[in-house]
Amino acid sequence: MKHSGKAAKAAFRLILIALVVLAVILGVGAVALPEGAVKAELAGTLGGLWLLFTLFTLYFFRDPEAHVPTGASLVVAPGHGKVDVIGTAKEPEFMGGECQRISIFLSVFDVHVQNAPVSGKVSFFRYTAGQFLNALKAESANYNENVLVGFEASEPRGRKVGVRLIAGLIARRIVPFVAQGDEVARGDRIGLIQFGSRLDVYLPSEARIKVQPGDHVVGGETVLAVFE
């Protein structure tokens, strides 16, 4: 699938930055601290912290291949996480007004690579700066930094599905893999949110939702809705 390996590159970039910071701290410590047990203890402690950070980062940025379901008119989950809100919302930018909304919370233990919910075209893309409220709160979608990606499905042709990638208290960087005008296949990787976050999925009224609050969904695999 497209964009395979981008999450791993992001992980190694963070690990390298942490290693550089570690080297700087150790360099300063080598000058400022006396020889002996204190310096060795500092090096051991910081080295252990860096190793833990490395292992967690590699775990967090894992990027399994999605087993994308086949079938007509399916909308799959754009991310891994827990469905905690299903209802209606007003999304004027892409959906044009009131629509159905499915909100998915991603904990730090979920995969954070996002997937295209439908095959078709990225016909809308907008980044909005904002706050970094706790993503556990569904209202964070109204205030937090986010990226709204709008898809026009190829089946049924022209049907709209919006996905809002929302930063959280810890997640402070959204890394899109797609841009307006790109063609995508259902399940393709479309972006990465670094650390805990939230996704909102916007659907037209004729989409029949297939999940319930409390369900744990798998990005690119779980069927969220069907167009009728």
N, C-alpha and C positions, 0 to 999 in steps of 0.2 A: 504494500500500500504506500501511498504518497507520504512523504515527510517522516519516514522511519528513521530513527536515530537522532532526531532533533532534541528529544527530551534528554538523551544521554549526553549530548554535547552541552546542554544547559547545566546538567549535573556536574560534569567535569570542569566547567567554567567556574562554578561556585567552589568546588573543591580546591581548584588552583588558587583562587582568590584567598581562601582560608589558609592555604599553605604559605602564601606570600606574607599574609598578616602574621602568621606564626613565626616565620623567619625573621621578620622585623622585630617582633617582641623579644625573641631569643637574642637577636643581635644587640638590642638595647640592654637586655639583662646581662649579657656577657660583659658589657662595659660598666654598668652601674653596680652590679652585685659582686660581692667578694667571691673568690674561689671557694669551692667546697660543696657541702651538702645542700645549701639553699639553692644554688644555681642548678644542681642536678635535679633537685626536687621540682623546681619550676619547669625545667625541660621535660621531665617525665609527666607532670600534670598536663601541660599544654599539648604534649604529643598524644596523650591519651584522649583528651578532649577532641583533638583534630581527627583522631581515628574514629571516635564515636560519631562525629559529624559526617565523616566520609561514608560510613556504613549506612547511616540514616538517609543521607542524600541519595545514595545509590538505590536504596529501597524506595524512597519517596518518588523518584523520577523513573520508576519502572514503567515500561510501555509495552504491555502484551498485545499481540495481534488479536483483533476482534473477529469473532466468528459471526459474520454478518448474516442475518436471516434473509432468505429469499421470499419473494411474494410481492404481489401488487399493492401499491398505495400504502405501504407501511411507513411509520415514523419511528425511528429507533432513538433510544436515549443518547443524548450527546455527551454524557459523562457518567462516571461511576459515583454512586452515592445513595442517599436516602431521600425518598420523596416525602416532603413534609408539608407541602401546600398544594392543593388543587382547587382552582376556582376561576374567577374571571378577573380581568384587569384591562386597563386602558393603555394601549401601546400605539401612540399616534404616528411615530416616526416611520415605521415600516408596515405594521399591520393595519394602520389607518383608523384605529379606534378600539372599541371593545373587542376582546377576544378571550379565549381560554388560556389559562396559565398553569403550568406545572413547574413547581420550584423544587430543586434538588440540592441538598446540602452535602458538601464534600468535606469529610473530616481529613485530618492529616494522615490517616491510614488508608485512604482511598487513592486509587490511581487518578492522576490529575491531568492526563492528556485528554482532550476533548475530541469528539467525532462528529462528522456530518450526520444530521438526522435523516436526510433524504438525499437522493441523487438529484442533481440539477445545477443551478448557477448561483453563485454568491452575487446577489443583486443589490445588496445594501451592506455598508460597513461603516460604523462610527464609534470612535473612541471618545469617552467622556471622563474628564478628571473628576475626582470627588474625594470623599472621606474614606476611612478604613475602619468602619464599625465592625463589630463582631458578626461574622457571617452566619452564626447560629440564629440570628434574628432575620426573619423574612423581609422586614422593612429595610434592611441594608441595601436591597436592590434599588431603593429610591434615592440613596445618598452616596453610595460607594463608587469608587472608580470602577468603570465597566467598559466592556466592548460589546456592542450589539451587532450581530451578524444576521443578515436576512437572506433566506434561501428561497428561490423559486423552483419548485419541484418539477422534474421532468415527467413524473407520474404520480398523481394526475397533473397534467401540464399546467403550469402557472400557479398552482396552489402555494400559498405562502406559509413558511415556518420560520419563526425568529428564535434566535438563541442569544441570551445575554450572559456573558462571562463576567462574573462579579468578584472583585478583590475583597479580601476580608481583613481582620485584625492582624493576622500574620502574613497572609498572602498579599504582597505589595507589588507584584509584577505579573502582568498578563502578557503572554508571548503568543501573538497570533501567527498561524502558519499560512493563512489565506488572505486574499485581498479581493476587493470588489472586482467582479468580472471573471473570477476563477470558476472553472467547472469542477464539480466534485462528484464522487460516487458515494452512495450510502455507506457510512462507516469509516470514510477517510478521516485521517487526523486533520484537525482544523486549528488546534491551539493548545496552549499549556498555561495553567495557572499555578504559580509557585506557592505551595503550601495551602492550608485550609481555605475553603472558598465556597461559592454558591453559583448555581446555574438556574436561569429562568428560561423556560421554553414557552413560546407563544404559538397558539394554534387557532385556526379559524373555527367557527361554530360548528361546521359540518364534520369536523374530526371527532371520531368516537374514542374517548380515552380508555385505555386498557389497564391502567395501573391504579393503585389506591395509596393514600397516605400511609406511610410506614414501610412501603415496599423498598427493597434495596435493588437498584437497577445497575446494569453493566453497560458501559459506554460502547456503542456500536452494535450491541447485541439485544438488549431488552426492548421489546416493542412497547412504545409509550402510547401510540394511538394508530388508528386506521382511518384513512379517508373513505367516506361512503358516498 
